[in-house]
Amino acid sequence: MFEGTKAKLAHDTVIVDLNTLDKVLQANSGVCHRFVVAKSSPNRVKVGYSNPNEYGTDNWTYATYPAYHNKIGGENVCIVVLEIIRMVNDPLDENWQAFDFIKDAVKKEVSGK
């Protein structure tokens, strides 16, 4: 620590259960922009995004998020922390922006607003 300063932290971390995340991704998918939960493991969830070309060929980019399991209401639930830890197939390092809406979208889904 630097002398004479006090530690401060502000962070907007969003967590969501896997079922709600999947529902939000399906609701925001269409012909031009496609989102899917591509893979789920005990520690990670991989979300795919594709903006198909003019011939309808998908070109998937994947964002990997940390996940953990917890019991909520007696049910084992997969909890996803919406902080990207890895991007795959993002050659221009710009496709992370396609995943930006997810935090606000799951907040709206859960709050009903």
N, C-alpha and C positions, 0 to 999 in steps of 0.2 A: 504494500500500500504506500501511497505517497503520503509524506508527512503533512499534517495540517488539513487533510481532507477526510471526509466521512464517506463511506461507501453508500452509493445510491443505485437503485435498480428499478427500471420500469419496463415491463414486457407484456405484450398482448398475446399470450399463448392460448390457443383454443384447442380443446379436446372434444372428441365426438365419438359416439359408438359407431361401429362399423356399419350397422344396418341403416342408421341415419345418413351416414356418408354416402352409402350406395344409393339411397333414395334421392339425395340432392344431386348426385352425379347423373342419374338417369333423367331427372327433371330438367337438367341443363344440357342434355345431349340432343342433338338433332342431325340434320343432313350435313351441315357444314362443320359443326364442332361436335366431336364425340368424346365422351368421358366414360371410363369403366374402372371398376376395381379389378385389376388384372391378376393380382395374387395376394394372398394373405398367409402369413406365417405367425408363429407365436411372438416374434419380436418386430416384424416389419409388415407394412401394407404398401403394395405397389399400385399406384393409380396411373392409368394411361390416358393420354390425350392425343387425338388425331384431328387434323384439318385436312380432309382428303383433297387430292388434286382434281383437276377438271375431268378426269376419267374415273373418279370415284375410288382411286387407289389410296388406301390408308398409309400414313407415315407416322407411326406411333412414337411418342415421347413419353417416358415414364418418370414419375417422381416417387421416391421412396420416403415413407414416413415411419417414425418409430411407433410401436404399438405395444400394449401390454394387456393382460387379461385380469379381470377383477370381477368379484361377485357383486351384483347390484340387484337388490330385491330377490335374492336367492338364486339368481340366474347368472351363469358365467358369461361375461360380456367382453368383447374385444374393444378396447379403447384406443383410438388413434390420436396421436399428438400431431396437430397440423403445422409442423415445422419440417420443411424438406431437408433431408439429410443427404440425398443423392439424386442426381439427374442422369438418365440414360437416353442416348440418341438425341442429344441436343447440341448439334455441331456449332451453331452460332451463339450458344449460351444465352438465348433469348426466350425459349419456350417455357421457362419457369413462370413467365407472366400469365400464361394460360391457366395456371393453377391458383392464381392470386384471389380469384373470386370466392374460393371454397370457404374460407374462414367466415366471411360475411353471410354467405348462403346458408351455412349450417346454423349460424346464430339465428337467422330469420326463421329457419325451419323449426328449431327448438322453441323459440319464443312465440311462434305463430304470427309474427309481424311481417 
